[in-house]
């Protein structure tokens, strides 16, 4: 993204101040008072377009940079709060949702935000049909009908018609997702590229640019290097407390800790338990933690005939030393969890039937016809604690004769391969896209079409797990409007999932951030898009 000369000079000063190295004079080590500098690993970012982005790191940028109709209360995610919407309701038949917008809202560009922009943004996400589009298309919206189903009914009013009477909380929560973020139609369409008479609806431009109305505007992204956000003075609500936020891509936990101790960064986001322990007695550093709607797992591609055997799938679940992992690798940053629904969501199970049992795993492998084990590869993002988890599992699996070859890569590389389902085993995480149990049931326990050219490609599809019956159960749970009944349905789905799935669930994340003692208001959100740095200040 090209910046105006004045902005570029100001940004250069902030970045220079933020990147002083260990030998720098202490007088200049502190970051500027109006600038928040964050050390984080964000090598998974692929695009800045809300209609396309589906990576955890990008989620935080979307949450700070874009508004949507609704958000949820970060202190109580079960409660919805107004964002752009002034009011909202659902029809008696449960299929038509209407919204009225707050008046007088402007985008960062200065353009007025109206219902036309909201309708355009939702229609655009469906028409582009990128990875996160399923969050909207699951309600019967398609390229062919979205113009009829999502309509502007007045300057500040719109309606959305669904194909079935879903649980209203599901629909509303989906509209808090990043894919429902509102983009500046006038700006985006002015950047549209046309090839062979077909326009791209600004996709190429928005991949590296910004067109939102949030408290912070995205000014620059340099892959695996830096992200720069700046206060949006046109924002309709409370203005961002920091004038700018600079993310520095620092993958190594020890380096993040060193920079934090020296005052070269204000916040460190990817510290290991060991580095957190090392900071415990530092009076200049504090920590904050939040249980996240993020679960870590590894999964077995069912296209691999050996991994597709039920006994092999189960054997892997007995070849993880969950207790040791909980006490060491994820100490203070997660809790062992063996279900796809994170605790906090309706119906989440806390059952943990598996433990390290090599003898049991060997018996299962023998039953599967591979008594001496086999060789297999695992694609791993080179970041902690994923690397530590993978190496620990490599050792326990070796005890049963399974030779696990680790294929390291950055987030973009491993995700691209995983999404093409060309892996053997993949280890990674999944963060809730919205605060409703369907967000995880829809991807872990639902696969409506297992064909290579399927339109929807949830995690079950990525691992070629064909589950028509479980898919029906997940569909039924999404329609159940009675809370207790719906919770029980998800409990039943999780029980079957634990037993037969090719997923080995490892833990639920507790995200911990360490920060300088002059930083106030830092709260880690329960999802990737709800850590609001615009609310953070410095003394």
Buried (B, 14 or more C-beta within 10 A) or exposed (E): EEBEEEBEEBBEEBBEBBBBEEEEEEEEBBBBEEBBBBBBBBBBBBBBBBBBBBBBBBBBBBBBBBBBBBBBEBEEBEEBEBBBBEEBEBEEEBBBBBBBBBEEBBBBBEBBBBBBBBBBBBBBBBBBBBBBBBBBBBBBBBEEEBEEBBBBEEEBBBBBBBEEBBBBBBBBBBBBBBBBBBBBBBBBBEBBEEEEEEEBBBBBBBBBBBBBBBBBBBBBBEBBEBBBBBBBEBBBEEBBBBBBBBBBBBBBBBBBBBBBBBBBBBBBBBBBBBBBEBBEEBEEBBBBEBBBBBBBBBBBBBBBEBBBBEBBBBBBBBBBBBEEBBEBBBBBBBBBBBBBBBBBBBBBBEEBEBBBBBEBBBBBBEBBEBEEBBEBBBBBBBBBBBBBBBEBBBEBBBBBBBEBEBBBBBBBBBBEBBBEBEBBBBBBBBBBBBBBBBBBBBBBBBBBBBEEEEEBBBBBBBBBBEBEEBBEBBBEBBBBEEEEEBBBBBBBBBBBBBEBBBBBBBBBBBBBBBBBEBBEEBBBBBBBBBBBBBBBBBE
